[in-house]
Amino acid sequence: MAQYSTENIRNIALLGHVGCGKTTLLEALLVKSGEIPSAGSVEKGATLSDFDPQEKELGHSLYTSVCSLDYDAAHINFIDTPGYPDFLGRTLSILPAVDSAALVINAQAGVEMVTERLMAAVKKRELCRMIIVNKIDMNDIDFAQLMESICEAFGPECLPINLPAESGHGVVDCYFAPDESRATDFSSVEKAHSALVDQVVEVDEKLMEVYLEQGQELNPEQLHDPFEQALREGHLIPVCFVSAQTGAGVEELLKVISHLMPTPLEGNPPQFLKGEGAEAKKVAVEPDPGKHAIAHVFKVAVDPYVGKLGVFRIHQGRISPNSQMYVGDARKPFKVAHLLKLQGKKTRETAYGVPGDICAVAKVDDIEFDSVLHDSTDEEQYHLKSIDFPPPICGIAIEPVRRGDEQKLSDALQKVCAEDPSLKLEHRASLNETVMYGVSDLHLRVVLQRMKQQFNVEVVTHPPSIAYKETISKPAEGHFRHKKQTGGAGQFGEVYLRVEPLERGKGFEFENKVVGGSIPSQYIPGVEKGVRQVLESGAIAGFPLQDLRVTVYDGKHHSVDSKEIAFVTAGKKAFLDAVTKAQPVVLEPMVRLSVTAPAASVGDITGDISGSRGMVTGSNALSRNRAAVSALIPLAELDNYQSKLKSMTGGEGAYTLEFSHYDYAPPKLQHELMDRYKQKQSGG
């Protein structure tokens, strides 16, 4: 593969609902470009991007993977992504690495739930967008209705850049060299071409004047710059029709990507910040090879044989083997021993990486997901604007099958969490259990299977638990005096504090309003440490506390016996005292449930939702006699929902979950959780 420069690069994310054919489409593109001799089959587990044993077994993508090809002087990096809603976090994690998002739609199924969520996410990140309608060769497709539903879901800026023909066995170009004599399966070449040009010239007044007032025909070269501008501004979303299975439209799609989708010099760059919190300021990071090197790690893969692999996009400067790079704020650099390009599972060494390119390094333990790599200490506080990942709301308690494997289990858990930003580990000291939280039951099952296959760790699990939280309902005050005499130097610390509830989702605030030195400033961190211990372990049911403010306003100290440990204990006990007076309650996660099913099953589905403390928020008819139902429902009511839905729909239903908010759990459930916690604490 020849070396290339930034203006030749295209970075494209392939996104879409499970089963829309992203992986098969990528195989077809690789074959058409000459990158591979023949297309591998998803069913046979022989594709370039789905190389993990779990993916081969399931027949669907579970992890993101990078493949690249060269076509018409363009070097195109594709990132294939999972379509399961359970692995949405893995899909979202790669968005900072690309300039364009290609939303793949199954022509038979139409616009599906995950596709809508992904379109909203890429729009929020201001990526250039295109839509690829796949499987156009399937029977009984109403293309006009399909195009209408796409525009209804994503806006009138969705315009076909080519049209299906010959009952989906071919496509007709409507942009580069439109042939108005060709018959199409819907609309017409003339109409599609005019709509595209009209939309593009709207962003360029001078060109619009040439086009409208002088009646001059515009060629693709004249339209190129305003076309890019329309993409950047979200004023145009081109729609391409294709059949990955038959190859119809594949070459035309490659031409659209290589000639019209933006290079790293043309796209909307991701926002880099310097500093943390409210102090963070925007900084300019430019695709200039002559400046300091800056790269962002968007994927970490841990292999028991290769070790940790950090995959990154270069946003500024050049990186080559032997480069000295820093990870985040670390002051000790690492040496790039081998700079790698990825082709699915395969790696090859490359001489250097330019701005916009996607590369990888292996065996650098300090690299983590979202790390910023740089070659100068000037950029040590740089980071990207954070991604809104689906919160991990489904948990499972884990312990090793064999005694003595605790460290082995801990290492494996750290590795799988390093790979997946939607996983969270929590050690409940009060219950002596480790809980892993994920987006769904399927998410957790896939992770546990990976731990067994890749890291040879077998575990015993307890049924999935819900990520309940605790909070308070009213303001209250707490006090505790810690006094301990052991013969030598004693311990003394006294703390007065107040607690007050915050709005839902505000988290935790700690304020120091001590005046007159009643608690010396060096002991205030000890008080906060004690408070945070209760925040993590819970006060009434063993779940983390949130949405409250703690204000320390008075106390006492002893010139000899006071030390930090005394104020940790006093802060902890004073906080517990205040919480018990502040009407503590348990909160449960509420989720947005979206179900698609045969229209005849809607009554059963809505009845089940209403009987499970849920509220139906909408329903609408879909094509092929199907319907979509949306609802707000407690996550605790969805245990084994897959089996229930299968029974109600004869196996024809599908659903997705999305976290909404936390709300008060019913009194009966609160008492059950509190009683269970008391029993565990007392050893019952």
FIVEXSE-210154 format. One line per 4 residues: number of its first residue (from 1); their letters; for each residue z, x, y of C-alpha. Coordinates in steps of 0.5 Angstrom, whole numbers. Layout:
NUM> A> Z,X,Y; ...
END
This chain:
1> MAQY> 0,0,0; -2,3,7; 3,4,12; 2,-1,18
5> STEN> 5,-2,25; 9,-8,28; 3,-12,31; 0,-12,23
9> IRNI> 7,-15,21; 8,-23,19; 15,-25,17; 15,-32,13
13> ALLG> 21,-36,10; 18,-41,5; 23,-47,5; 23,-53,2
17> HVGC> 26,-58,-3; 27,-56,-10; 21,-58,-14; 16,-57,-8
21> GKTT> 13,-51,-11; 15,-45,-7; 15,-40,-12; 8,-42,-15
25> LLEA> 5,-42,-8; 8,-35,-7; 5,-33,-14; -2,-36,-12
29> LLVK> -2,-32,-5; 0,-26,-8; -6,-27,-13; -11,-29,-8
33> SGEI> -9,-22,-4; -10,-18,-10; -3,-16,-10; -2,-18,-17
37> PSAG> -8,-19,-22; -5,-26,-25; 0,-31,-23; 6,-32,-27
41> SVEK> 9,-39,-29; 16,-41,-27; 16,-45,-34; 15,-39,-37
45> GATL> 20,-35,-33; 14,-30,-31; 14,-30,-23; 15,-24,-19
49> SDFD> 20,-28,-14; 25,-31,-20; 27,-25,-24; 34,-27,-25
53> PQEK> 36,-29,-32; 39,-35,-29; 33,-37,-25; 29,-36,-31
57> ELGH> 33,-41,-35; 34,-46,-30; 26,-46,-28; 28,-46,-21
61> SLYT> 30,-41,-15; 37,-40,-14; 37,-33,-10; 33,-31,-4
65> SVCS> 27,-26,-6; 23,-22,-2; 15,-20,-4; 10,-18,1
69> LDYD> 2,-17,1; -4,-15,5; -9,-19,8; -14,-18,13
73> AAHI> -10,-12,16; -4,-16,16; 2,-14,12; 6,-21,10
77> NFID> 13,-21,8; 15,-27,5; 22,-29,3; 22,-34,-3
81> TPGY> 29,-39,-2; 32,-44,-7; 31,-51,-5; 37,-54,-8
85> PDFL> 42,-57,-3; 48,-53,-7; 45,-46,-5; 43,-48,2
89> GRTL> 47,-42,5; 43,-37,1; 37,-40,4; 40,-40,12
93> SILP> 42,-33,11; 35,-30,11; 33,-34,18; 35,-28,22
97> AVDS> 30,-24,18; 23,-28,20; 19,-30,26; 16,-36,22
101> AALV> 19,-42,17; 14,-45,13; 16,-52,10; 13,-53,4
105> INAQ> 13,-61,2; 11,-64,-5; 5,-68,-3; 7,-74,-8
109> AGVE> 15,-74,-6; 13,-73,1; 19,-71,6; 25,-70,2
113> MVTE> 32,-69,5; 33,-62,4; 27,-61,8; 29,-65,14
117> RLMA> 36,-61,14; 32,-54,14; 27,-56,19; 33,-58,24
121> AVKK> 36,-51,22; 30,-47,24; 29,-51,30; 36,-50,32
125> RELC> 34,-42,31; 28,-43,35; 23,-40,30; 16,-42,30
129> RMII> 14,-47,25; 9,-49,20; 8,-54,15; 5,-53,8
133> VNKI> 3,-59,4; 3,-57,-3; 0,-61,-10; -5,-64,-6
137> DMND> -9,-65,-13; -4,-70,-16; -6,-77,-17; -5,-83,-12
141> IDFA> -3,-79,-6; -4,-83,1; -6,-77,5; -6,-82,12
145> QLME> 1,-85,10; 4,-78,8; 1,-75,15; 4,-81,18
149> SICE> 11,-80,15; 11,-72,17; 10,-74,24; 15,-79,24
153> AFGP> 20,-74,21; 18,-68,25; 15,-71,31; 7,-72,34
157> ECLP> 7,-64,35; 5,-64,27; -2,-63,27; -7,-61,21
161> INLP> -10,-55,22; -15,-56,15; -16,-63,11; -16,-64,4
165> AESG> -23,-66,1; -26,-68,-6; -19,-72,-8; -15,-66,-7
169> HGVV> -19,-60,-10; -21,-57,-4; -20,-57,4; -24,-56,10
173> DCYF> -22,-52,16; -21,-55,22; -20,-49,27; -23,-43,26
177> APDE> -30,-46,24; -30,-53,24; -36,-56,20; -36,-64,22
181> SRAT> -41,-65,17; -36,-64,11; -33,-71,8; -25,-71,8
185> DFSS> -20,-75,4; -17,-78,11; -18,-77,18; -24,-73,20
189> VEKA> -26,-65,22; -28,-67,29; -21,-71,30; -17,-66,27
193> HSAL> -20,-60,31; -20,-64,38; -13,-66,37; -11,-59,36
197> VDQV> -15,-56,42; -12,-61,46; -5,-60,44; -6,-52,45
201> VEVD> -9,-52,52; -3,-56,54; 1,-50,55; -4,-46,59
205> EKLM> -7,-50,66; -12,-45,67; -15,-46,60; -14,-53,60
209> EVYL> -18,-54,67; -24,-50,63; -24,-54,57; -23,-61,61
213> EQGQ> -26,-60,67; -32,-56,66; -33,-59,59; -33,-52,56
217> ELNP> -32,-51,48; -26,-46,47; -27,-41,41; -21,-39,37
221> EQLH> -20,-32,41; -19,-36,47; -14,-40,44; -10,-35,41
225> DPFE> -5,-33,46; -4,-41,48; -3,-42,40; 2,-37,40
229> QALR> 6,-40,46; 5,-47,43; 9,-44,37; 14,-41,40
233> EGHL> 16,-47,45; 16,-52,39; 10,-55,42; 5,-55,36
237> IPVC> 7,-55,28; 1,-54,24; 0,-57,18; -4,-54,12
241> FVSA> -6,-57,6; -6,-53,-1; -5,-54,-9; -2,-47,-11
245> QTGA> -4,-50,-18; -11,-50,-17; -12,-45,-12; -15,-50,-7
249> GVEE> -13,-48,0; -10,-42,-2; -15,-37,2; -15,-42,8
253> LLKV> -7,-41,8; -7,-34,8; -12,-34,14; -8,-38,18
257> ISHL> -2,-34,17; -5,-27,18; -9,-30,24; -5,-35,28
261> MPTP> 3,-34,26; 7,-29,30; 8,-22,29; 15,-19,31
265> LEGN> 12,-18,38; 10,-25,39; 16,-29,36; 22,-31,39
269> PPQF> 27,-26,37; 34,-27,35; 40,-27,40; 44,-20,39
273> LKGE> 51,-20,43; 55,-15,44; 63,-16,44; 67,-22,41
277> GAEA> 69,-29,43; 68,-31,50; 67,-24,52; 61,-23,48
281> KKVA> 55,-22,52; 47,-22,51; 44,-16,50; 36,-14,49
285> VEPD> 34,-12,43; 26,-10,43; 21,-9,38; 20,-2,41
289> PGKH> 19,4,36; 21,9,41; 28,6,42; 35,7,38
293> AIAH> 34,4,31; 38,-3,30; 37,-7,24; 41,-13,21
297> VFKV> 43,-14,14; 41,-21,12; 42,-20,4; 47,-16,0
301> AVDP> 45,-16,-8; 50,-13,-13; 47,-10,-19; 52,-7,-25
305> YVGK> 47,-2,-26; 44,0,-19; 50,-2,-15; 50,-5,-8
309> LGVF> 43,-6,-5; 43,-8,3; 37,-12,5; 35,-11,12
313> RIHQ> 30,-13,18; 29,-7,23; 29,-10,30; 28,-4,34
317> GRIS> 27,3,33; 24,7,27; 28,8,20; 26,13,15
321> PNSQ> 29,17,9; 35,22,12; 36,18,18; 44,18,20
325> MYVG> 46,10,21; 52,7,22; 55,0,20; 58,-4,25
329> DARK> 63,-1,29; 64,4,23; 65,11,26; 63,15,20
333> PFKV> 55,15,19; 51,14,12; 45,18,10; 39,14,8
337> AHLL> 38,17,2; 32,13,0; 29,7,4; 26,2,0
341> KLQG> 21,-4,0; 22,-10,-5; 17,-13,-9; 21,-18,-12
345> KKTR> 26,-14,-17; 22,-8,-16; 23,-3,-11; 19,3,-8
349> ETAY> 20,8,-3; 17,8,3; 16,14,9; 19,10,14
353> GVPG> 20,3,17; 18,0,24; 20,-6,28; 19,-12,25
357> DICA> 19,-9,18; 24,-11,12; 27,-6,8; 33,-4,4
361> VAKV> 38,1,2; 42,2,-4; 49,5,-6; 52,4,1
365> DDIE> 59,1,0; 60,-1,7; 54,-5,8; 56,-13,8
369> FDSV> 52,-19,9; 51,-20,17; 52,-12,18; 48,-9,24
373> LHDS> 46,-2,22; 44,3,28; 43,10,29; 47,11,36
377> TDEE> 55,9,38; 52,6,44; 50,-1,39; 57,-1,35
381> QYHL> 59,-7,38; 52,-11,37; 52,-17,32; 48,-23,31
385> KSID> 49,-30,34; 53,-33,27; 49,-38,23; 52,-45,21
389> FPPP> 53,-45,14; 55,-51,10; 63,-50,9; 66,-49,2
393> ICGI> 69,-55,0; 69,-55,-7; 74,-51,-11; 76,-48,-18
397> AIEP> 82,-44,-20; 80,-38,-24; 84,-33,-28; 82,-28,-33
401> VRRG> 81,-30,-41; 84,-23,-43; 91,-21,-40; 90,-14,-37
405> DEQK> 83,-16,-34; 86,-18,-27; 83,-12,-24; 76,-13,-27
409> LSDA> 76,-21,-25; 78,-19,-18; 72,-14,-17; 67,-19,-20
413> LQKV> 70,-24,-15; 69,-19,-9; 62,-18,-11; 59,-25,-12
417> CAED> 63,-27,-5; 59,-21,-2; 52,-24,-4; 54,-31,-2
421> PSLK> 56,-33,5; 58,-40,2; 63,-37,-2; 70,-37,0
425> LEHR> 76,-34,-4; 83,-36,-3; 90,-33,-6; 95,-39,-6
429> ASLN> 101,-34,-7; 106,-40,-7; 102,-43,-14; 100,-36,-16
433> ETVM> 93,-38,-17; 86,-35,-14; 82,-41,-12; 74,-40,-11
437> YGVS> 71,-45,-6; 63,-47,-6; 59,-52,-3; 59,-56,-10
441> DLHL> 60,-56,-17; 53,-53,-19; 54,-48,-14; 61,-46,-17
445> RVVL> 58,-46,-24; 52,-42,-23; 57,-37,-20; 61,-37,-26
449> QRMK> 55,-36,-30; 53,-30,-26; 60,-27,-27; 60,-27,-35
453> QQFN> 52,-25,-35; 52,-19,-30; 59,-17,-30; 62,-19,-37
457> VEVV> 68,-23,-34; 70,-29,-38; 75,-33,-34; 79,-40,-35
461> THPP> 78,-45,-30; 82,-51,-28; 78,-57,-26; 75,-57,-19
465> SIAY> 80,-58,-13; 79,-61,-6; 80,-56,0; 85,-61,3
469> KETI> 88,-58,9; 95,-60,13; 96,-62,20; 101,-65,25
473> SKPA> 101,-72,28; 106,-71,34; 109,-65,38; 116,-62,36
477> EGHF> 120,-56,37; 123,-51,32; 129,-46,31; 131,-41,27
481> RHKK> 136,-35,27; 135,-30,22; 142,-26,21; 142,-21,15
485> QTGG> 148,-16,14; 147,-11,8; 152,-5,10; 148,-1,14
489> AGQF> 143,-3,19; 142,-11,19; 137,-15,21; 137,-20,27
493> GEVY> 132,-25,30; 132,-32,33; 126,-36,35; 125,-42,39
497> LRVE> 118,-45,39; 114,-52,40; 108,-54,36; 103,-60,38
501> PLER> 97,-62,35; 90,-60,37; 83,-64,37; 80,-64,30
505> GKGF> 76,-58,28; 80,-54,34; 83,-49,29; 90,-46,31
509> EFEN> 92,-43,38; 98,-38,39; 102,-38,46; 107,-33,48
513> KVVG> 111,-36,54; 117,-32,53; 120,-30,60; 126,-25,61
517> GSIP> 125,-21,55; 129,-26,51; 124,-23,45; 122,-16,47
521> SQYI> 114,-16,47; 114,-11,41; 117,-17,36; 112,-23,39
525> PGVE> 106,-20,33; 112,-21,28; 113,-28,30; 106,-30,30
529> KGVR> 105,-26,23; 111,-31,20; 107,-37,23; 101,-35,20
533> QVLE> 104,-34,13; 106,-41,13; 99,-43,16; 96,-40,10
537> SGAI> 100,-43,5; 102,-50,7; 108,-53,9; 108,-60,5
541> AGFP> 103,-60,0; 101,-52,-1; 94,-53,3; 92,-49,10
545> LQDL> 95,-52,16; 90,-53,22; 89,-56,29; 95,-54,32
549> RVTV> 98,-50,38; 104,-46,37; 108,-44,43; 114,-39,43
553> YDGK> 118,-40,49; 125,-37,47; 129,-33,43; 135,-28,42
557> HHSV> 135,-20,40; 140,-15,38; 139,-8,41; 141,-5,34
561> DSKE> 139,-10,29; 133,-13,31; 126,-11,28; 119,-14,26
565> IAFV> 121,-16,19; 127,-20,22; 122,-24,27; 117,-25,22
569> TAGK> 122,-29,18; 125,-32,24; 118,-34,26; 116,-37,19
573> KAFL> 123,-41,19; 122,-44,26; 115,-46,25; 117,-50,18
577> DAVT> 123,-53,22; 118,-55,27; 112,-58,22; 117,-62,18
581> KAQP> 119,-66,25; 112,-66,27; 110,-72,22; 106,-67,18
585> VVLE> 100,-70,14; 94,-68,9; 87,-68,11; 81,-69,6
589> PMVR> 74,-67,7; 69,-73,9; 62,-71,7; 55,-74,9
593> LSVT> 52,-77,2; 44,-78,2; 42,-81,-4; 34,-82,-6
597> APAA> 33,-87,-12; 29,-93,-14; 29,-99,-10; 32,-103,-15
601> SVGD> 38,-99,-16; 40,-99,-8; 45,-105,-9; 49,-101,-15
605> ITGD> 49,-95,-11; 52,-98,-4; 57,-102,-8; 59,-96,-12
609> ISGS> 60,-93,-5; 64,-98,-2; 68,-98,-8; 70,-91,-7
613> RGMV> 73,-91,0; 66,-90,3; 62,-93,9; 54,-94,8
617> TGSN> 51,-91,15; 44,-93,13; 38,-94,8; 31,-94,9
621> ALSR> 25,-95,4; 21,-89,2; 14,-89,-2; 13,-90,-9
625> NRAA> 18,-96,-9; 24,-91,-8; 29,-92,-2; 34,-87,1
629> VSAL> 41,-89,2; 46,-85,7; 54,-86,7; 60,-82,9
633> IPLA> 65,-82,4; 71,-77,2; 69,-71,-3; 75,-73,-7
637> ELDN> 71,-80,-9; 65,-76,-12; 68,-73,-18; 63,-73,-23
641> YQSK> 58,-77,-19; 52,-74,-22; 53,-77,-28; 55,-84,-25
645> LKSM> 48,-84,-21; 45,-82,-27; 48,-88,-30; 46,-93,-24
649> TGGE> 39,-90,-24; 37,-89,-31; 36,-82,-29; 32,-83,-23
653> GAYT> 37,-82,-17; 38,-75,-13; 43,-74,-8; 45,-68,-3
657> LEFS> 52,-67,0; 53,-64,7; 60,-63,10; 62,-68,16
661> HYDY> 69,-67,18; 76,-68,16; 80,-74,16; 87,-77,14
665> APPK> 88,-78,7; 91,-84,4; 98,-85,4; 98,-85,-3
669> LQHE> 94,-79,-4; 98,-75,1; 105,-77,-3; 101,-75,-10
673> LMDR> 99,-68,-7; 106,-67,-4; 110,-69,-11; 105,-64,-15
677> YKQK> 107,-59,-10; 114,-60,-10; 114,-60,-18; 110,-53,-18
681> QSGG> 115,-50,-13; 121,-52,-17; 117,-49,-24; 116,-56,-26
END
